[in-house]
């Protein structure tokens, strides 16, 4: 009976027959740096997982954000500096920034 349950629960393809289409995530207002001095940062694992899954990551944040720094460029495909103030104009600024790229 155990073997039958395992067969039913694990009987799917573990490897995709074709490479999936590459996706893009746009992150508006990225995380603050937690401990750059130690060489780590907040949610580093999430950025690395995005890269491992071959997902394009575009970050929209204030000019001078730590992820704009060349040392962290491996975490993203693009950085677009915009005003991310949470106001009525934010959706328009996001749209404009993405249309220009």
Backbone torsions as a table, in degrees:
resi	resn	phi	psi	omega
1	UNK	NA	-41.5	178.1
2	UNK	-60.3	-42.9	179.6
3	UNK	-61.3	-39.0	179.3
4	UNK	-65.4	-42.3	177.6
5	UNK	-62.4	-43.7	178.7
6	UNK	-63.0	-41.5	179.7
7	UNK	-61.5	-44.0	-179.7
8	UNK	-67.3	-41.9	-175.5
9	UNK	-78.2	-25.6	-175.7
10	UNK	-112.5	16.7	-176.0
11	UNK	-94.8	62.4	174.1
12	UNK	-139.2	160.2	-178.4
13	UNK	-69.4	127.2	178.9
14	UNK	-86.5	-21.7	-179.9
15	UNK	-118.5	131.9	179.4
16	UNK	-71.1	142.0	-179.7
17	UNK	-69.3	-26.5	178.0
18	UNK	-133.5	156.6	179.4
19	UNK	-69.2	131.7	179.6
20	UNK	-69.3	156.5	177.5
21	UNK	-63.3	141.4	-179.9
22	UNK	-72.9	135.7	-178.6
23	UNK	-107.9	164.8	177.5
24	UNK	-129.7	136.7	173.9
25	UNK	-116.5	134.0	173.9
26	UNK	-110.3	120.6	179.9
27	UNK	-104.1	120.2	179.7
28	UNK	-101.8	121.7	-178.7
29	UNK	72.5	73.2	-177.2
30	UNK	-67.6	168.6	-177.5
31	UNK	-65.5	150.1	173.2
32	UNK	-73.1	154.9	177.6
33	UNK	-70.3	139.3	-179.7
34	UNK	-98.9	-46.8	-178.6
35	UNK	-153.0	69.8	-179.4
36	UNK	-59.4	-35.8	-178.1
37	UNK	-59.0	-32.6	179.2
38	UNK	-87.5	-2.2	179.5
39	UNK	83.6	15.2	177.3
40	UNK	-129.0	165.5	179.5
41	UNK	-149.1	162.5	-177.1
42	UNK	-58.1	130.8	177.8
43	UNK	60.5	32.9	178.5
44	UNK	-54.9	-39.3	-179.1
45	UNK	-59.7	-35.0	-178.6
46	UNK	-68.7	-42.8	177.8
47	UNK	-63.0	-41.0	-180.0
48	UNK	-68.6	-35.5	177.2
49	UNK	-66.7	-40.0	177.7
50	UNK	-59.2	-45.1	178.6
51	UNK	-64.6	-43.4	-178.7
52	UNK	-62.1	-30.3	178.3
53	UNK	-86.4	4.6	179.0
54	UNK	58.7	40.3	176.2
55	UNK	-98.8	132.5	177.5
56	UNK	-75.5	134.0	180.0
57	UNK	-119.8	121.1	175.7
58	UNK	-114.1	129.1	-178.3
59	UNK	-110.3	130.0	173.9
60	UNK	-112.5	119.0	-179.6
61	UNK	-160.2	178.7	-178.1
62	UNK	-60.8	147.1	172.5
63	UNK	-56.1	132.0	179.8
64	UNK	91.6	0.6	176.9
65	UNK	-58.7	146.5	-174.9
66	UNK	-59.5	-29.0	179.1
67	UNK	-73.3	-11.6	175.5
68	UNK	-75.5	-21.6	-178.5
69	UNK	-61.1	138.6	-179.3
70	UNK	-56.2	-32.8	-179.0
71	UNK	-60.4	-24.0	-178.5
72	UNK	-111.6	14.4	-178.4
73	UNK	-64.9	-21.8	178.4
74	UNK	-66.0	-18.0	-177.8
75	UNK	-82.2	-11.5	-172.0
76	UNK	-143.8	163.1	174.6
77	UNK	-95.0	-27.9	-179.9
78	UNK	-157.4	151.9	173.3
79	UNK	-127.8	125.7	178.5
80	UNK	-118.5	118.3	-179.4
81	UNK	-81.8	120.5	175.7
82	UNK	-141.3	167.2	173.1
83	UNK	-78.4	114.8	-178.3
84	UNK	-102.2	24.2	175.8
85	UNK	-58.2	131.2	-178.1
86	UNK	-78.1	87.6	178.6
87	UNK	-141.6	-177.1	-176.5
88	UNK	-63.4	-22.5	-178.3
89	UNK	-86.2	-9.0	-176.2
90	UNK	-58.4	-47.7	179.4
91	UNK	-57.4	-38.9	178.5
92	UNK	-66.4	-39.5	178.3
93	UNK	-66.4	-38.3	177.4
94	UNK	-63.6	-49.1	-179.7
95	UNK	-58.0	-46.5	-179.3
96	UNK	-62.8	-43.6	-179.2
97	UNK	-63.2	-40.5	-178.3
98	UNK	-75.4	-32.5	177.8
99	UNK	-66.7	-31.5	-178.7
100	UNK	-73.6	-14.7	-178.4
101	UNK	-100.8	NA	NA
